[in-house]
Amino acid sequence: MIVINAEEVHHTLNFPVLIAELRDTFSKPAGMPQRQVYSLDEATSHSDAFAVLPSWNEKAIAVKAFTYFPENPVKDQQLESLYSKIMIFDRKTGVPQALVDGTSVTYWRTAAISALGSSYLSRKDSNKLLIFGTGNLASFMALAHASVRPITQITVWGRNQDKAQATIEKIRNKRPDIEVTLSKNLEHSVREADIISCATGSPTPLFNSDWVTPGTHTDFVGNHNQDRRECDSKLILRSAVYVDSKINVFAEAGELLIPVSEGEYQLESVKGELAQLCKGEIQGREDEQQITLFKTVGTALADLVGAQLVYSQLKHHF
């Protein structure tokens, strides 16, 4: 069994290959039970937590485990809020193959899944991308979306201007051919965007959904809590809604669960999930004026794909 660190993950993966592998995997049979997230403090829903995400396909068996300690950086700047590892086993023999850094794989697969969703749901001529968020994931989201659509302009919105500028520089370094700017007028940025991708820790909606123009594709990855959301109920009602995995989104995503609790929405109205799009069982975007929305909370199967892809490319080097 080999151990693969974050640097090796980042050096190995690229979005075109990863997205193609995800599309292929999600179109085939696989096992993915509902992930289990355990609160380590029963007194609050936003406590320290531990999670286990199992999955398997014809190539591998994988289990991702992660810890979430949101106060870690406050206590010690050397500590991260999230630590994650992915263990993969050979599907035919059960032999352990690799222990892969899960945090780095999570950045890649989260962004790649959003881009894969966009390839079915955004307009093919989409060229203006708006990114909400300035954390570690933000530049990955921008680069992934720019790999599946002819993006010429990327606008970044963030509450911290220094972090936003750092995110802009990361994107420019990878894609100097794209104009990357800071959002200075939020309403204007939302109205102008062809694709809006949100990866924040915000507990409340990031923008007024009235600003979203017909034909826009929206994407939400930052929230995994039933009582929080990055978009308002009206956007859910205006949109054709798709999810990465019903079993996980319907258990965790406030973007859908809050309008359901308000009596404004029914989960049966969700058009479908990513695997159905990849298999061609359901249609994606129906016309150029439709507003589409893709809500993801992450799936174990995507973790498996990322880790297995890294292992398959590095195993001969060990």
N, C-alpha and C positions, 0 to 999 in steps of 0.2 A: 504494500500500500504506500502511496506517495502523498506528501503534504504539499499543497499548492498555495502560495501566499498571494496577497493582494496585488503586488507588483507584477507577478506572473500572469494574473488574470487580466489586468489592464493591458499588458503587452500582447496578449494573445487574441483577445476578442476584437471584433469590428462589427458595426451594425448591419451591413448588407448580408454577411454570412449568418449572423445570429438571428436576424429577422426571418431569413429564409428557412433556417432550421426550426424556429418556433412555428412558422406557418405549416411546415410539413408535420411536425409533431402534433399540433392541435387538430390536424385533419385525420389523425389515426387513433385507434383505440388506446386508452391509457387509464390508469387507476389514480384517483385523487380524492381521498376522503376529506371531509371538512377539517380545516386546520384547527388546532386547539391552542387557544391563548389563555394562559392562566394568570390571573391577577395575584400578585404576591402580597397585596394588602386589600382585604375584603371591604375596607371602610370607604374606598374611593374607586371610581371607574377609571381614573387616570393615574394609577399607581405603577410601581415597578412591576414588570411582567416577564413571563417566560413563555415561549411559544414553540410548538412542534408542528412541522409541515411535512407529511409523507406523500410520496407519489411513486409511480413506476410506469414504464412503457416497455417496448420490446428490446430496448438496449440496456436499460439500467433501472435500479431501484435507488431512490434517494430519500434522505430525511434531512431537512433543514431545521436547525435549532437556533433560536436567538433569544438574547436577553435585552430588555428595554428598561433602562434606568434613567428617566428624563432629567433628574437632578444631578447626574454625574458631572457634567461640565461646570456646574455651579460650585460643586464641592472641590473639584480639581480640574484645572484646564487640560491636564494630560489625559483625562478620561473621556471616552466617547459615551454617548447616551445609548448606543446600540452596538452589540457584538453578536456576530453570527458565523456559523460554520455549516457547511453542507457535506454530508457523508454520502458517497455513492458506492454501490455494490453492483457487480456483474449480474445481469438479469438471468442468465442461463445457469450460473453456478452459485450465486449468492456470495461470491468471494469479494471482500472489501477491496476497492480499487483506489480511492483517493479521499482525502479530507481537504476540502477546498474553502478558501476564505469566502464567507457568505456575504459579507457587507459589500465587497466590490462586485460580486456577481449580481447582487440585488440592484445596484445602480444600473448596470447594463441591461438586465432583463426587464426592469420596470420601464425604462425608457423604450426598449425595443418592443415591448407589448403594446405600449401606447402608440408607437409608430405603426405597428402592424394593424391595430384597430383603425388608425387614420387611413391606411391604405385602402380600406373598405368603405370608410365613412366620410372622409373629407372630399371636397371637389378635387378632381385631378389637376386643375390649374391653380390650386392654392399656392400663393407665393408670399403671403404676409403672416408671420407667426408671432403670437404674443405669449411670452412665458411669464407666469406668476411664480415667484420664488427665487431665492438666492442661496439656498443651501447646497450641499454636495451634489444633489440630484439634478439641479437646474440645468447645468451645461450639458449633461447627458441627454436630458429631454429635448433640448434644442437641436443637438446634433443628430439624434435619432429621427426626429420629424423631418429634418432637412435631408435625410437620406432616402426618404420615400416620396417627397413632393418637391417641386422646383422652387424652393424657398429662396427669395432674394433679399427679404427684409426680416430681421428678428428684432423684436422690441422686448426688453426685460423690465418687469415691474417688481420692486421690492421696497420694504419699509426702511431698510438700511441702505443708504446710497453707496457707502463704501463696499458693502457686500455685492450690491448690484453691479458696480463697476468692475469688481473682481470677476464676477460671472461673465460679464460682457467680454473681458479680456480672454478668459478661458475659451469662449466660443470663437472669438476672432483668431486665436492662435491655431485652432483646428480648421476653421473655414474662413480664411481671409477674403474669399470671393463673395461673402455675404455681408451686407450692411447690418451692423448690430448696434442698436442705440438704446438709451435709457428712456423709459416712459415718463414723460413730464406732464401729460394730461391723460388721466386714466380713461375717462369717457371716450375721448378721441381714439385712444389706442384700442379699446374694445370694439368700437364701431368700425374701425379700419381693418381689423384682423380677419383673415380667412380661417385660421386655426388658433384656438385659445387653449393653452395647456397649463394646468395648475398643479404645482407641487409644493404646497406650503403646509405649515402647521396651524393655519388659521381655524379657529373654532366656529367662525361666522362667515357668511357669504362675502366673497372678495369684491364683487361688483354688482351693479344693478342689471338684471337680465334684460330690461327694456332696451339696453344699449346694444344687445347682440343682434346683428343684422341677418336677414334671411340668407341661407347658404353657408352659414358658419358651422364649423365643427368645433365642439368643446370637449375637453379631456380633463378628468379630475383624478389625481393619484395620491394627494397628500393626506387624506383623512381615512381613518380606520375605526372610527367611533360612532356609535348609534346616535349620540346626542350632539354631534358636531357636523359641519358641512362647509364646503368651499363654494357652493352655489345656492341660490334661493329656490323656493318651491316653484316659482313661476317659470324658471328656465326648464325644470323637469317637465312641466306641463306643456311647454312650447316645443319640446324636442322629441325626436325619435331616439329612445334610450336603449343603449346596448351595454353589456357588462362583460368583464373578463371571465367571471365565474359566478353563477347565480348562488351556489351554495355558500360562498363566502361573502359576496356583496349583500345578499339578503339578510345576513346575520350581523353585519358590521357597519354598513354605510349609511350615515345620517342623511346624505344627499337624497336617498330614496326613503329611508325609514321615517324621517321627520314629516315630509308631505303625506306619507301614509298615515301617520298618527294624527295629522290634522284633518284627515278625511278627504284630502284633495287628490290622492293618487292611489292606484292599486298596483301591486307588484306584477300582476298579470299583464299590465300594459307594457312591460319591458319587452322590446322586440326580440331579444335573444342574446346569446353569449358568444364569445370569441370562437369557440370550437365549431359552432354552427356556421359562422361566417367562413371559416377556413375550409369546412367540408362542402360549402356551397348549398347547405340546407336552407339557409335564409338569405334574403337580399340585404345588401348594405344600403348606401344612399340611394334614394328613389328618384330625386330630381335636384336641380341646381338651386332651388329655393329652400329646400328642407334644412332645418337646424338639427344637427345630430349631436348626440352626447354619449361619451364613452366613460363609464365609471369603473375604475379598477381598485382592488385592494391587495392585489398580488396573489399569485398561485404557486403551489409547490411544483407543479409541472414545469413552469417557466424556470424555476430554480434548477430543476433537474437538467433541463436543456442547456442552460448556461454552464453548469458545472461539468456536465458530460462532454460538452464541446471543448472546454478548456483541457480536460483530461485527455481526450482523444488526440489533441494536437501536441500535448506535452509529454505523454507517457514514454515516448522513445528517447527523450532527453534525460531520463532518470536512470 
